[in-house]
């Protein structure tokens, strides 16, 4: 193998390494965005579960009052 061929191989390897590094940076950015979105969704889920529990409590209270009214009549 000649020095010229070795230099071409090295340049090709450098290009491949640069492409790999760009992909790593892209994946890291996507990963960060996904982690942020996951945290947002987790918080939204917690808020929705809390609202659901509150609605359930109010509904149970209304049912209890209706039953009490029925018994009073």
N, C-alpha and C positions, 0 to 999 in steps of 0.2 A: 504494500500500500504506500502510495506516495504522500509526501507532505501536503500536497494540494488536496488530495482526497481526505486526509485526516482533518485538515482545516475545514473542509466542507461538512464533514461529519460533525465536527464540533459546533459549527454554526447551526446546523440542523438541530442538534441537541439543545443548543441555547434557545432556539425558537420554540421547541417543544416544551422546555422548562418554563418559558415565559407564558405560553398558552395555559399550562397547568396552573401557574400562579394566578393568572387572571380568573380561571375557573374557580380556584379556591376562594378568591376574594368575592366572586359572584355568589358562590354557595354560602359563604359566611354572611353576606348581606341578606340573602334570602332566609337563612336560618334565624338571624336576628329579627327580621320582619315577622316570620312565623311565630317566634317566641312571644313577641309583642302582641300579635293577634290572639294567640292562645291565652295570654294573660287577660286581655280584654274580654274574651269570650267566657273565661272562668269567672270574672267579676260579674258579667252580665247574667250568667247562670245563677250565681249566688243571689243577685237582686231579684231575679224572676222567682226563685224558690222562696225567697222571703215574702214577696208579694202573694204568691200562691198560698203560703201558710197563713198570711193575714186574711186573705179572702176565705179560706177554709174556716178559720176561727169565726169570722163574721157570719158566715153561712150557718155554722153550727149554732151560734148564738141566736140567730133568727129562727131556726127550726125549733130550738128549745123554747123560745118565747111563744111561738105559734102553738106548740104542744100545751104550754101552760094556759094559753087562752082557751084552747079546746077543752081542757079539763075544767076551767072555770065556768064554762057555759053550760 
